């Protein structure tokens, strides 16, 4: 996995592999993959923390409609987490996975 990342605007990271990660304020991430979108529970951490964003693994469980009937299994969840991590690392930070 060696995708090319870009940040066309503040808090949005896009990868040429077909996904994007948008940090929404202090309490969430909008993850997009193709025509699918998912809300991921996340929280910006204190600047004193080792990582900049905490991500709740259990919140990676379903897509927004009309794809909400598609299953998000454990392997898919790990792929999404890794994509989020890679995007945040591109911005010079990292994530702490909760759960």
N, C-alpha and C positions, 0 to 999 in steps of 0.2 A: 504494500500500500504506500504509494509515493505520489499521492495526488498533489495538484498545484492549488494553492489557496490564494484568495484575494479578499480584501475587505472594501467593498464599494461604498460603504458608509459606516458610520460609528455603530458598533455593536453587532454588525452583520458580517459573518464569515461565509464565503461560498467556496466550494471545492469543485474542481472540474470532473469529479467522480459522480456528480449529480445530487449532492446534498448541500444543505446550508444550515447554519446554526445562528440564531439571533438571540442575544441576551436581552431580555425584556425587563428593564429596570433592575430592582434588587431581588426579585422573587420568581423568576421563571426563564425558561428557554423555549423558543419556538424552533422545533426541528422539522426541516422539510427534506423530503426525498422524492424526487420526481413530482408527481401530482398528489402525494400524500403529505399530510401535516400532522404534527403531534405536539401537544403541550407537555413539557417536562418540568417538574417541580425542581427548582434550584434556588440557591440563595448566595448572594455575594458575601464573602467572608471578610473579616477584619484584615487590614493590610499587614498585621502582625502574623497572620496564619501562613502556614507553609504553602497552601494552595489558595487560589483566589475565588473559586466557586465550589460550593457543595451541591451535588446532584443526587436526588433521591431515585435510586434504581427502581423501586417499586412503582414509580410514576410512569415508567416507560412500559405502558401496558395496552394502549389502544390509539389508533389513528382517529383523527377528526372525520366526521361524515364527509363524503359518502363511503369512506373506507373503514369505518368503525367496526364492521363485521369481520375484518381480516384479523387473523390470529397473530399476536406478537409473542413468539415463544422465547425461551431462555437464550437460544443462540442468536436470534434476531436482536434481543435486548442488549446482548454483549456487543454486537456489531454497532448498534446505535450509540452505546456508551463510548466505544472506541472512536467513532466518528466525532462525537462531541469533544472528547479529549484531544484528538488531533487538531481540531479547529481552534480550541482554546489555547493549545500550545503554540499554534501559529501566531497567536496574538501575544505570546510571551508569558503566558500564565499556565495553570493546570487546574484540574478538578479533583475534588475529594468525593469519592462515591460513598453514599450513605445507604446501608442496608444490603 
